[in-house]
Amino acid sequence: MHKPSSDAATSLSPGAILLIQLALALGGFAIGTGEFAIMGLMPNVAQDLGVSEPQVGHVISAYALGVVVGAPVLALLGARLPRRILLLLLMGCFALGNFASALAPTYEPLLIFRFIAGLPHGAYFGVAMLVAASMAPPHKRAKAVSRVLAGLTVAILIGNPLATWLGQFMSWRYAFALVGVIAITTIAMVAIFLPTDPNEQRSSPSGELRAFNRAPIWLALGIGAIGFAGMFCVFSYMAPTLLHVTGVGPGWIPLAMGVFGAGCIVGNSAGGWLFDRLRLRAVAWILAWSTLVLLVFPFAAHSLWTVLPAIFALGTMIALGPALQTHLMDVATGAQTLAAASNHAAFNVANALGPWLGGLAISAGMGWTITGYIGAATAIGGLALFVWAWRVQQKNGHI
């Protein structure tokens, strides 16, 4: 079970803890805006760079691949650093990657710069959530984690529609420049509000690696990598689906992004609440709900008045995030930093897998709404892994 890292952390006033959580959440806001903005601007990027929309889907996958590579590598390399310093370095790298993306002259450099921007994503969230959880009592850890993740969900509610509107009105490049500015602001806030903890427990890379290689950890990561792919499969192609299937104009895309973000706000809070009460069982309920949502989406996509509620429901699938993140804190004793960062690597395996599978099906002529059925299949795959994880927990006497 995860415990506060030191008395210094728990001696902070509620106001000081709130400011720290706000600073950490702003970083999540920057990352969420940077990760999802290109999905709303897919038609604009495709037209500007002279590529197809499924090719822009590969840009999304390049970012996700950066997260997958960077999360464990940077978490291990930074294991001996104070968490405050590591957070500042990671957000600095993220800012540079987004400024470079804004200046990318052609498609190929954009792929590279999005990969670089993705490198610090998982490690930042992993460390930020460990900091937040270390300041909360055990029965409120999931709520503390969801507060940091709230930055990500607010990004989808506000940052992503704003970036989409900005990209449509001026250029998609301004969206990435905006993300870089938010990242710089995060650096300033973390530097000001998060104190250095002299009693902070450090870990060694070799010790984290040894403790990491356990079945409950790998199964939790597998659930995120497979079970969450469906949300990204549908969301990545939501803009062209609205244009070509629902039949609305480009002006509806920012509103749809905001509706999705509202669903994420609800789902993020629900995920933390459910896990604090149901523990691992919460994951099964969230995956079952996700399967239903994804199966309904292809039918709802043909009318604006049904697709908007379906998009809201799609956003609630993010409830899986705080639930799995907190579960990993329970099962990853001795590998806290690596496991926390790897959870975001797993979710970005989903972010790469979903658009890739969807792009293959769309390119094969199966239509834009095929993404819902593909997504439902991945959610069912996540449920199968959950059953395996549940049995392992029972065998180990942890349920």
N, C-alpha and C positions, 0 to 999 in steps of 0.2 A: 504494500500500500504506500502511495506517495505521501511524504510528510514534508512540512515546511523545511526549507534548507537551513534556516538559522533563526535564532531569536531576533536578529536584526530585522528580518523581513516582517515578522509578526508584530513587532513593536511599533511599526509605522501607524500613523493615525489613519482613520477611515478616509479622510480627505486626501491624504498623500497617496494612499493605495488607489483611490479613484483616479487621481491625476496620472499615475503610472499606467493604469488600465486604459485610460484615454489615449495616452501616448502610444502604447502598444497597439491599440485598436486602430489608430491612425495609420500605422504601418500596414495593418491588415486592409484598411481602406485603399491605400496606394496599390497594394498587391492585387486586390480584387478588381480594382478599376483597370489596372494594366493587363490582367489576365483575360478579362471578359470583354473589354472594349472592342477588340477586333471582331468579335462575333457579331456585334450590331453593325459593324462597318464592313462586313465581308463583301457586299457588292461594290462599295466605294474603293476598297483596296484592290479588288480584282480589276476594276475598270482602269484605275490609275496605273497599275503595274503591267497591265496587258496579260493577265493570267485568268484561269477559270476559278470559279468559287470553290470547287473541291481542292484546287491547289492552295487557296488561302487556308483551307482546312489543314493543310500540311504545316502552315505557319503556326497555327494553334498547337499542333502536335509537337513542333520544334520547341516551343516554350515548355510544354509539358515534359518533354524529354530532358530539358535542362533542369527541371525540378527533380526528376527521377535521379539524374546523375548527381546533382549538386547537394541534395538533401543529406544522404549518408556521408558523402565525401567531406563536405564543409562542416557537418556536425562532428565528425571525428577529428578533423584538423583543428577545430575550435574547441575541443573538449577541455583543454587545459586553460583556456582564456576565461577571464571573468565574463559573466553573461552580458553585462552592460557593454563591454568593449566589443564582444562578438555581435551583438545586435546592431551597434553603430556601423561596423564594417560590412555586415550583410546588407543593410539598407543603403549604404553608399554604393555597393556593387549594383544593387537593383536600380538606383537612380541613373548610374552610368549606362546600363543596358537599355533603359527606356529612352534616354536622350539620344543614344546611338540609333535606336529603332526609328525615331522621328526623322533622322537624317539619312536613312538607308536609301541609296539611289535606285536600286533595282530589287527584284524579287530575291535573288540569292543572298545578298548581304542582309536582307531583312530576316531570312531564315536563321542566319548566324547570330544576329543581334537579339532575336527573340529567344534563342537557346541560351545566350549569355544572361539575358534578363531573368530567365527562369532559374538559374543556378542557385541564388540565395533564398528563393521562395520558401522551400520546405524547412530549411534550417532556421530561418527567421521565425516562422510560425511555431516550430517545435520549441525553440528557446523561449519565445514570448509566452507560450502557454505554460511552460514550466515555471517561469517567473510568476505568472498570475496564480497558478495553483499553489505555489509555495506560500502565498499570502492569505490563503483561505483555509477554513477548517475542513476536515475530511468530508463532511456531509454536504459541503457547498462547492466542492472542487469543479464539478461539471458546470455549475452556474458561472464560476470564475472563468473557466475555459470558454464558455459561450459568449462571455462579454468581450473577450479578445476577438473571437470569431465574428462578433457583431460588426466589427470594422469591415470585414469581408462582405457581410450581408448588406450593410448600409451602402457599400460600394456598388452592389448590384442594384439597389433601390435608387440611389442618387447618382453615384459616380459614373456608372455605366451609361444610364440615359443621358447624362450631361456630356460625357465623352462622345457618345453616338451623335448627339445633336451638334456638338462642336465639329466633329469630323464631317458631318453632312454639310454644315454651313460653311466651313472653311476648308479643312483638309484632315484626313485621318491622321496625318503627322502631328497635328496640334494635340490630338488626344494623348499620344505617347509623351509629348512634351509636358502636358499637364500632369501626367503621372509622375514624371521626373521631379517636378516642382513639389508635389505632395510628399514624395520620398525625402526630399531635402528638409521639408518642414518636420517630418517624423524624426529625422536625425537630431534636429535642434531640440525637440520636445523630450526625446529619450535622454539626451545629454543633460538637460536641465532637471528633469523630474525623477529619473531612476538613479538612486544612489548606488555607489559601489558597496557591496557587502563583503567585508573582510573575512567573515566566517563562512562564506559560501563553500559548499562542498564541491570539489572538483573531481572529475573522473578521468581515467586514462583511456586512450583509444583502444588499447589491447583488452582492458577490462570490460569496456562497453561491448566490444565484439564478442567476447566469450559469453557474456550474459545475454546477448541479443539472440543467439542461435537456439531458440526454444519454440516448440510447436505453437503455443498460444499466441506468441507475437506474430509469427508468420501467417497464421490463420486469420488474425485480425487484419493484417495488411492485405491479405488476399481478398477478404470481404470488401474492403474499400476499393481495391483495384478493379474487381469484377463487378460488384454490386452497384457501384456508383457510376459506371460507364454510361448507363442509359440516360442519365440526366444530361451529360455532355453530348451524347449522340444527338439528342433532340435539340438542345439549346444551341449548339454550334451552327445548326442549319435553320434556326428559327427565322432569321431575317429573310432568306430566300423562300422559306415556306410561307411566310406571311404575304410576300409579293406574288408568288406563283400559284399557291393553293387557295389561301384565304381571299386573295385578290384585292388587297388594300394597297394604298400608296406608301412611299417611304416614310412619310410623316408619322405613321402609326408605329414604326419600329421603336423609337425611344419610349413611347408609352408602354409598349409591350415589355420592354426591358425593365421599366419601372414596376409593372405588375409582377414580373418574375422576381424582382428584388423584394417586393412586399411579401411574396410567398416565402422567400428565403429568411426574412426577418422572423416570420411566424415559425418556420421549420427549425431555425437555429435555437430559438427559445424552447420549442417543444422537445427538441433532441436532448438538451441539457436536463429539462424537467423530467422527461421519461427515464433517462438513465439514472438520475438520482433516486428514482422510485423503483424501477424494474430491473436495474443493473443490466446484465447482458441480454435479457429477454427483450429489452427495448429495441435492440438491433433487428430482431426478427419482425417485430411489428412494423418498423420503418421500411424494411425491405418488402414486406407484403403490400403495404400502402404504395410503395414506389411501383411495383408491378402493375397494380390496378391503374394508377395514373398514366403509365406509359401505354398500356393497352387501349385506354380511352382516347389518347391524344390524336391518333389518325382520324377518328370519327369527328372529333371536335374541331379539327383544323380547317374545315370547309366554311365556317361562318365566324365572323368577328366576335359575335356575342357568345359563342361557345368556346372559341379558341382562347379568349382572355382568361376565363376561369380555369381552363386547362393549363395555361401557362403559369397562373398563380399556384396551382396544385403541383406543377413541375418544380417550382421553387422550394416547396416544402420538403422535397426530398433531401435537402441539405441537412436535415435533422440527423442524418447518419454521421455527420462530421463530429460534433461534440460527443456523441455517444461512443464512437470508436476511439476518439482521442482519450477520453477518460478511462475507458476499458484498458487501453494500452498502459496507462499510468499504474493500473492495478497489477498487470501481469509482467511488466518490464522492469522489475527490480534489478538494479545494477546496470541498466542500459537506458536510463531515462531520456537522455539527450538524443541518442541515436534512434530510439523507438519513436519519440515525439516527432522528430524530423522526418523519419521514414513514413509516418502516417500520411504526411503531405506528399511524399513521393508516390505512395500508393494511390492517393486520390488523383494524382497527375498521370499515373499510368492509366487510370480511368479517363482522364482528360485527353490522353493521346489515343487510347483504344476506341473511345466512343466516336469521335470525328472520323477516325480512320475507317472503322466498320461502316459508318453511315456514308462516307464518301465513296467507298467501294460499291455499295448498293445503289446509290444515286447514279454513279457513273455507269452502272450496268443497266440503267433505264428502269429501275423499280419505283421511281417517283420519290418526291420529297418526304411523304408521310411514312415511308418504310422505316424511318428512324425510330418511330414509336415501338414497332414490333421488335426491332433489333435491341432496343433499350430494355424492353420487358424480358427478353431472353437473358440479358446480362444480370438483371435484378434477380431472376430465378437462380442463376448461377451463384450469386451472392448468398441466397438463402441456402443452397446446398452446402456452401462452405460454412455457413452459420451452424448448421446441424452438426457438422464435423467438429467445429470449435466447441459447441455445447457438450458433446460427448467427451472431448478431451478435458474440459473443465470438470465434468462429473467424475471422470476417472481419477483426476488429481484431487478430488474432494473440495473443490472451490465453489461448488454450487449447493 
